[in-house]
């Protein structure tokens, strides 16, 4: 039971550690994605400002504008691809986290069940100790009660009184029976004479 408990605790610790690591990775990826989006937006704006300034300074609004626009568009597409890759990686992490969550939920349920079993075992141990103590106490009491009639002065006096009462009752019964026998003998002696 304790081996299973230790194994479950170790598994729980490992799972919690993995979840913590994955949550850190997810947080890092989210931060990285936000930073990349922000940087790409800033770079795009800065780039457009520089192009506009350059064009204004050198009066280049013709064919080179199309080339710069094409280059800007290519950079924007590259940034979008990077964002998509990060989003895909985040989705994969969510999927792993979902599996990890169900595993953790199962582990949490098993730990609760284990805790309930441990509580039941503690209650049973306590009840067993109480029952043993009560059994010992009752055993001592039984021994005391079984010896009491031999040692207790009240019991001894009651016993003597009972024996005297028995003797008196026997004596009275003997006397009563003797009287009855004599009476019957007297009656039987009278009958043959009739």
N, C-alpha and C positions, 0 to 999 in steps of 0.2 A: 504494500500500500504506500509506504514512504518512498520506495524506489520510483513508483509511478508518479508520485507527487513531485519528487525531485526532477524527473524527466520532463514532466509537464511544465514545471517552473523554468527549466532550462530552455525548453521550446518557446515558452512565452517570452522569456528575455531575448532570445534570438529574434523572434518575430517582431517584438517591439523595437529592437535595434534596427532591423531591416526597414521597418515602417518609418522610423525616425530618419534613417538615411535617405529613403525614397522621398519623404516629405521635404528634406533638406534639398535634395536634387531637384524636386519639382519647384520648390521656392526659388532656387538658383536659376532654373530655366525660365520661370516666369519673370524674374528680375532681368535676366539676360534678354528675353524677348522684349520686355518693356523698354530696356535701354537701347536695343537695336532699333525698335520702332522710333523712339525719340531721336536717336542719332541720325537715322535715315531721313527723318522729317527735317531735322536741323540741317543736315548736309544738303538735302534737296533744296531747301530754301536758300541756304548760303550759296550753293552752286548757281542757282538761278539769279541770285543777286549779283554774284561776281560776273556771270555771263552778261547780264543786263548792263552792268557798269562797264565791262570791257567793250561791249558793243557800242555803248554810248560814247565812251572815251575815244574809240577808234572809228566810229561810224561804220561798224560792220553789221549790218542788219540783213544782208543778202543771203548768199548760199551757205555761209559758215553757220548761220543760225540753225539751219536744217541739220547740219552735222552735229552741232552741239546738242540740239534737241534729241537727235538719234542716240547720242552717247548718254545723255541724261536718262532717256527711256530705258536703255540697256542696263544702266546702274540700278534704276528703280525695279526692273524685272528681277535682277540678281537679288536685291534686297527682299522682294516678295517671295522668291524661291527659298531664301534662308528662313523667312518667317514661316512659310508652309512646312519646311523641314522641322522647325522647332515645334510647331503645332502638332505635327505627326508624332514627334517624340513625346510630347506631353500626353497625347491620346494613349500611346502605348504605356506610359507610366500610370495613367488613370486605370487602364485595363489591369495592369499588375496590381495596383492598389486595391482594385475591386476584389481580385482573387485573395489578396492579402487580408482585406477586410472580412471576407467570409471566413477565412481561416482563423482570424482573430476572434470573430464572433463565436465560432465553434469552440475555440480554446477558452474564451470567456465563459461559455456555457458549461464546459467541462470543469473549469476551475470552480464555478459556483456549485456544481454538483459535488465536486470533491470537498468543498468547504462544508456543504450540508452533511456529507457522510462523516467528516471529521467531527462536526458538532454532535451528530447522533452517537458517534463512538465515545466522545467525551461524556455525553449524558449517560450512556450505558455503563461506562466505567464508574461514573459517580454513583449511579443507582446500584451497581454491583458492590461498591465499597460500603454504601449505606446498608444494603441487605446483609453483607457479611458482619458489619458492626452490630446490626440489630439481631442477627442470628447468635453472635457471641453473647450479646447482652441477654437474650432470651435463654440461652444455654446456662449462663450463670444464674439467672433467676430460677430456672427449673431446678438446678442443682440445689440452690438455696431453699426453695419450697419443698423439694423432696427430703431435705435434711431437717426442715423446720419442726416437723412433728416429733423429732427425736431430741431436739435441743431447746425449743421454745417453752418457757415456763407456763404460758397460757395453754399451749397445746397439751403439755404434760398434765396440768391440773384438770383440763377438760377430759382427758383420757381416763384419769383416775376416777373422776366423777362419773363418766360413762360406765366404767367397769363396776363401780359401786351400784349404779342404777341397774345395770344388768343383773348383778348379784341379788339386789333387792327384788327386781322383777322376777328373777328365777325362783327366789325364795317364796315370793307371794304366789307364783304360779304353782310351785310344789305344794304349798299349803292348801291352795284352792283345789288342786287335783287330789290331794290326800283326803280333803273334806268330802269331795264328790265321790271318791272311791269308797270312803266309809259309809256315806249316805247310800250309795248303790248296794254295798254289801249288806247294809241294814235292811234295805228293801228286799234283797234276795233272800235273806234269812227269814224274813216275815212271810214271804210267799209260800215256801214249802209247808209252812204250818197251817196255812189256810186250808 
